[in-house]
Amino acid sequence: MSRVIIIGAGGVGNVVAKKCAQNDTVFTEVLIATRTVSKADKIVAEIHQHLPESKAKFTTASVDADNVPALVELFNAFKPELVINVALPYQDLTIMDACLETGVHYLDTANYEPLDVAKFEYSWQWAYRERFEKAGLMALLGCGFDPGATNIFTAHHAKHHFSEIHYLDIIDCNNGDHGKAFATNFNPEINIREITANGRYYENGEWIETQPLAISQDIYYPKVTTRKSFVLYHEELESLVLNFPTIKRARFWMTFGESYIKHLSVLEGIGMTSIVPIDFRGLKVAPIEFLKAVLPVPESLAENYTGQTCIGVQARGLGHDGKEKVHFVYNVCDHAETYKEVQAQGVSYTTGVPAMIGAMLMLQGEWKKAGVYNVEEFDPDPFIAAMNQWGLPVDELAGIELVK
């Protein structure tokens, strides 16, 4: 019997809400809060339509997640045990501040980044550790898929397959087709900032920086396809190399089609991906904000999306028997199937389901201790069991090196 607030009503918020509705023995009262309350109302209407047997009670509210007093007022009125933050990463700290002020536990799916600097790292949120510990509250960071399930897959490797992980490769393939000339699968502003930033990977105790999309190789994604994949910097690398100190090299790979890269290159070349505001008819507007406004809303892609995603973690190192080994843990998710289930495309689904699972484990007390944590700091077994139960089956492949 738990009261929860979900902040955010985009594609991921939609999935989190509907998975909470399915899991109504844990999530009994849920408030969906967002700046545009009509988006939250639409989700609730779809829950009543598609999940009429759910006993969970849903309400909605409008809130500005940049405004700590407004968040505090909302939290005090609803009195949740936990806040699930699937709003913008710019808003992580204000929501954490409001949780501290009102005595509410916290969970998010993406680490904080400033609005005016294309930089994301955990340092801002890790700085809250002592305050959450003293308040007796827990903050769980990065509980989506990548980060989130990928951290759990790494912890699974460490617990069940390796005495030492030496080489870690996280691979992410979206082999789907939404039928649009150019669109992003999650918030365009966040997605484009991530891709156009310099690449970065960890090797021998140092971070190696590269030009955007400068390193690539063809990678086979089991049950899906072989696709050209590129090295990006992704936030889970930062916590994983700290929590698994035997790692000698850690990289993150993602697939992009030629058409996507061509469109993005043109947009970047004419300045449309810039985060620096310009004067336009007396208004200060960042070009990337305008671009976001004209691109398709990610959740609108869901209905006609086909194909699959494959996301997993390859580890190489020493097995428990002291011998060299390689092992791969992964999930394959089908866009059309996720639309049938929760009216969402697979990228939103693979982020939203782990958020619900992490919240469930916190509320049930299975993962519960005061402080600020990344998911790999907890036992991976109940999380993977829940992935298998709630729509993200986990597979393993032994002895085959997919990433060179």
C-alpha positions in Angstrom: 0.0 0.0 0.0 2.1 2.9 -1.3 1.4 6.5 -2.4 3.7 7.6 -5.2 4.1 10.8 -7.3 5.3 10.4 -10.9 6.8 13.7 -12.2 6.7 13.8 -16.0 4.0 12.7 -18.5 6.0 12.1 -21.7 6.7 8.7 -23.2 8.5 7.3 -20.2 6.0 8.8 -17.7 3.3 7.0 -19.6 5.0 3.7 -19.3 5.8 4.1 -15.6 2.2 5.0 -14.8 0.8 2.0 -16.8 3.2 -0.4 -15.2 2.3 0.9 -11.8 -1.3 0.4 -12.7 -0.5 -3.3 -13.6 1.4 -3.7 -10.3 -1.5 -2.4 -8.2 -0.7 -4.4 -5.1 2.4 -2.2 -4.6 1.3 1.1 -6.2 -2.1 1.8 -4.7 -2.3 5.6 -5.1 -0.5 7.4 -7.9 -0.4 11.1 -8.7 1.0 12.1 -12.1 2.3 15.7 -12.0 3.5 17.7 -15.0 3.5 21.2 -16.3 0.8 20.4 -18.9 -1.8 18.5 -16.9 -3.7 17.5 -20.0 -0.9 15.1 -20.9 -1.3 13.4 -17.5 -5.1 13.3 -17.9 -4.6 11.5 -21.2 -2.5 8.8 -19.5 -5.1 8.3 -16.8 -7.9 8.0 -19.4 -5.9 5.4 -21.2 -5.3 3.5 -18.0 -9.1 3.4 -17.4 -9.6 2.3 -21.0 -6.9 -0.4 -21.3 -6.4 -1.5 -17.7 -10.0 -1.4 -16.3 -9.2 -4.1 -13.7 -6.4 -2.1 -12.0 -7.3 -1.2 -8.4 -4.7 1.6 -8.3 -6.2 5.1 -7.9 -4.8 7.7 -10.2 -5.0 11.5 -10.0 -3.2 14.4 -11.8 -1.9 17.8 -11.0 0.0 20.6 -12.6 3.4 21.5 -11.2 6.5 23.4 -12.3 9.3 21.1 -11.5 11.8 24.0 -11.5 10.0 25.5 -8.6 11.0 24.0 -5.2 8.2 25.7 -3.2 5.6 24.5 -5.7 7.0 20.9 -5.4 7.0 21.1 -1.6 3.4 22.2 -1.6 2.4 19.3 -3.9 4.4 16.8 -1.8 3.0 18.0 1.5 -0.6 17.8 0.1 -0.3 14.3 -1.4 2.1 12.9 1.1 3.9 10.3 -1.1 6.4 7.8 0.1 8.4 8.1 -3.1 8.8 10.4 -6.0 9.6 8.9 -9.4 11.3 11.6 -11.4 10.9 11.2 -15.2 11.0 14.9 -16.0 13.9 16.7 -17.6 17.4 16.1 -16.2 17.7 19.9 -15.6 15.1 19.4 -12.9 16.7 16.6 -10.8 18.2 18.9 -8.2 15.0 20.9 -7.5 13.1 17.7 -7.1 15.7 16.3 -4.8 15.6 19.5 -2.7 11.9 19.2 -2.4 12.2 15.6 -1.3 14.6 16.5 1.4 12.3 19.3 2.6 9.3 17.0 2.8 10.8 13.7 3.8 10.2 11.8 0.6 12.3 9.1 -1.1 13.6 9.8 -4.6 14.2 7.9 -7.9 15.2 9.1 -11.3 16.3 7.7 -14.7 18.9 10.2 -15.9 21.6 12.3 -14.1 21.5 16.0 -13.7 22.8 18.3 -16.4 22.7 22.1 -16.4 20.4 23.8 -18.9 23.1 26.1 -20.2 26.0 23.6 -20.3 26.1 20.4 -22.4 27.6 18.4 -19.7 26.2 15.6 -17.6 27.8 13.9 -14.6 26.8 12.5 -11.2 28.9 14.9 -9.1 26.0 17.3 -8.5 23.7 14.5 -7.2 26.4 12.6 -5.3 26.9 15.8 -3.4 23.5 15.1 -1.8 24.7 11.9 -0.1 25.2 13.3 3.4 22.0 15.2 3.4 19.9 12.2 2.4 21.7 10.0 4.9 21.0 12.5 7.7 17.4 12.7 6.7 17.0 8.9 6.6 16.0 9.1 3.0 17.1 7.2 -0.1 17.8 8.6 -3.6 18.2 6.0 -6.4 19.9 7.5 -9.4 19.7 6.3 -13.0 17.1 3.6 -12.8 16.1 3.4 -16.5 17.7 1.0 -18.9 20.9 2.8 -19.8 21.7 3.8 -17.2 19.8 1.4 -15.0 19.4 -2.1 -16.3 22.9 -1.9 -17.8 24.3 -1.2 -14.4 22.3 -4.2 -13.1 23.7 -6.4 -15.9 27.2 -5.3 -14.8 26.5 -6.2 -11.2 25.1 -9.5 -12.4 28.3 -10.2 -14.2 30.3 -9.4 -11.1 28.1 -11.5 -8.8 27.6 -14.6 -11.0 30.3 -14.8 -13.7 33.5 -12.9 -12.8 36.0 -12.5 -10.0 37.4 -9.6 -11.9 35.8 -7.6 -14.8 38.6 -6.1 -17.0 36.8 -4.9 -20.1 33.2 -3.6 -20.2 31.2 -2.7 -23.3 27.6 -1.5 -23.1 25.9 -1.7 -26.5 22.6 -0.2 -27.5 20.8 -0.9 -30.8 17.5 0.5 -31.9 16.7 -1.4 -35.1 13.3 0.2 -35.4 11.5 2.2 -38.0 9.1 5.0 -37.1 8.5 6.1 -40.7 9.8 9.7 -40.2 12.6 11.4 -42.1 14.2 12.5 -38.8 13.0 12.1 -35.2 14.4 11.3 -31.8 13.2 8.5 -29.6 13.2 10.5 -26.4 13.4 14.2 -25.6 15.1 15.8 -28.7 17.0 18.4 -26.7 18.6 15.8 -24.4 19.1 13.3 -27.2 20.9 15.7 -29.6 23.0 17.2 -26.8 24.2 13.7 -25.9 25.0 12.7 -29.5 26.8 15.9 -30.6 29.0 16.0 -27.5 32.5 14.6 -27.7 32.8 10.9 -27.1 34.6 9.6 -24.0 35.6 6.2 -22.7 37.6 4.9 -19.7 40.9 3.1 -20.1 43.7 2.4 -17.6 42.5 4.9 -15.0 42.0 7.8 -17.5 39.1 9.2 -19.5 39.9 9.3 -23.2 38.0 12.0 -25.2 37.2 11.7 -28.9 35.4 13.7 -31.5 31.7 12.9 -31.8 31.0 9.5 -33.4 34.7 9.1 -34.3 35.1 5.5 -33.2 32.9 2.8 -34.7 32.6 -0.9 -35.5 30.0 -3.4 -36.7 28.5 -5.2 -33.8 26.1 -8.2 -33.9 23.1 -7.7 -31.7 21.7 -11.2 -30.9 18.2 -12.0 -32.3 18.1 -8.6 -34.0 20.8 -7.6 -36.5 24.4 -6.5 -37.2 24.7 -2.7 -37.1 27.4 -0.1 -37.2 27.8 1.3 -33.7 29.6 4.4 -32.3 31.3 5.2 -29.1 29.5 7.8 -27.0 30.0 9.0 -23.5 27.2 7.7 -21.3 26.7 8.5 -17.6 26.7 4.9 -16.2 30.4 4.6 -17.1 31.1 7.1 -14.4 29.7 5.1 -11.6 30.6 1.7 -12.9 34.3 2.3 -13.0 34.1 3.5 -9.4 32.0 0.6 -8.1 33.9 -2.1 -10.1 37.6 -0.9 -9.7 39.1 -3.9 -11.6 37.7 -2.5 -14.9 40.6 -1.5 -17.2 38.4 -0.2 -20.0 34.8 0.7 -20.2 33.0 1.9 -23.4 29.4 2.7 -24.5 28.2 2.0 -28.0 25.1 3.1 -29.8 23.7 2.6 -33.3 22.7 5.4 -35.7 21.6 5.0 -39.3 23.2 6.9 -42.2 20.1 9.1 -42.7 20.0 10.1 -39.0 23.7 11.1 -39.0 23.3 13.0 -42.3 20.3 15.0 -40.9 22.0 15.7 -37.7 25.2 16.8 -39.4 23.3 19.3 -41.5 21.4 20.6 -38.5 24.6 21.0 -36.5 26.3 22.7 -39.5 23.7 25.4 -39.7 23.7 25.9 -35.9 20.3 24.4 -35.1 21.8 22.1 -32.4 23.3 25.0 -30.4 22.3 25.6 -26.8 23.4 29.2 -26.9 20.4 31.5 -27.1 20.1 33.9 -30.0 17.9 37.0 -30.4 14.8 36.2 -32.5 12.2 39.0 -32.9 13.0 40.3 -29.5 13.1 36.9 -27.8 16.0 34.9 -26.5 15.7 31.4 -28.0 18.3 28.6 -28.1 18.2 27.0 -31.6 17.9 23.5 -30.1 14.7 24.5 -28.3 13.2 25.7 -31.6 14.3 22.4 -33.2 12.7 20.5 -30.4 9.4 22.3 -31.0 9.3 21.4 -34.7 10.4 17.7 -34.4 7.8 15.0 -33.7 7.0 14.5 -30.1 8.7 11.1 -29.2 5.5 9.5 -27.8 3.8 10.3 -31.1 6.1 7.8 -32.9 4.7 4.8 -31.0 1.7 3.8 -33.0 3.4 2.9 -36.3 6.8 1.9 -34.9 8.2 -1.5 -36.0 11.4 -3.4 -35.2 13.3 -4.1 -32.1 15.8 -2.8 -29.6 18.7 -4.8 -28.2 20.6 -3.4 -25.3 23.2 -5.4 -23.3 26.5 -5.5 -21.5 29.6 -7.5 -22.6 32.2 -8.3 -19.9 35.6 -9.8 -20.3 37.9 -10.8 -17.5 38.6 -13.5 -15.0 35.9 -16.0 -14.1 35.4 -17.4 -10.7 37.7 -20.3 -11.7 40.5 -17.8 -12.5 40.3 -18.3 -16.3 39.7 -15.7 -19.0 36.1 -15.5 -20.2 33.6 -13.3 -22.0 29.9 -13.1 -21.3 27.0 -11.0 -22.6 23.7 -10.1 -20.8 21.0 -8.4 -22.8 17.3 -7.7 -23.5 15.4 -7.5 -26.8 12.3 -5.4 -26.9 9.7 -5.2 -29.7 8.2 -1.7 -30.5 4.9 -3.1 -31.8 4.4 -5.3 -28.8 5.1 -2.4 -26.4 2.5 -0.3 -28.2 -0.1 -3.1 -27.9 0.6 -3.3 -24.1 1.0 0.3 -23.0 0.7 2.5 -26.1 4.4 3.3 -26.2 7.4 2.7 -28.4 10.2 0.4 -27.2 12.7 3.1 -26.1 10.2 4.6 -23.7 9.2 1.1 -22.5 12.8 0.0 -21.8 13.3 3.1 -19.7 9.9 3.1 -17.9 9.7 -0.5 -16.8 13.1 -0.4 -14.9 11.9 2.8 -13.1 8.8 1.0 -11.9 10.9 -2.0 -10.8 13.4 0.2 -8.8 10.5 2.0 -7.2 8.9 -1.3 -6.3 12.1 -2.7 -4.7 12.4 0.5 -2.6 8.8 0.4 -1.5 9.0 -3.2 -0.6 12.1 -2.6 1.4 14.3 -5.0 -0.7 16.5 -2.0 -1.7 16.3 0.5 1.1 19.0 2.4 2.9 19.5 6.1 3.5 21.8 8.0 1.1 22.3 8.5 -2.6 23.0 5.4 -4.7 23.4 4.1 -8.2 21.6 0.9 -8.9 24.7 -1.4 -9.2 25.3 -0.9 -5.5 22.3 -3.2 -4.7 21.7 -6.9 -5.2 21.0 -7.4 -9.0 19.0 -10.7 -8.5 15.6 -9.3 -7.5 15.8 -6.6 -10.2 16.5 -9.2 -13.0 13.8 -11.4 -11.7 11.4 -8.5 -11.9 12.5 -7.6 -15.4 11.6 -11.1 -16.5 8.2 -10.7 -14.8 7.3 -7.3 -16.0 8.0 -7.4 -19.7 11.8 -7.1 -20.2 13.1 -10.7 -20.4 16.9 -11.1 -19.8 19.0 -13.3 -21.9 22.7 -14.4 -21.7 25.3 -15.4 -24.2 28.4 -17.2 -23.0 31.8 -17.4 -24.7 31.2 -15.3 -27.8 32.9 -11.9 -28.2 30.5 -9.5 -29.9 32.5 -6.3 -29.3 36.2 -6.3 -30.3 
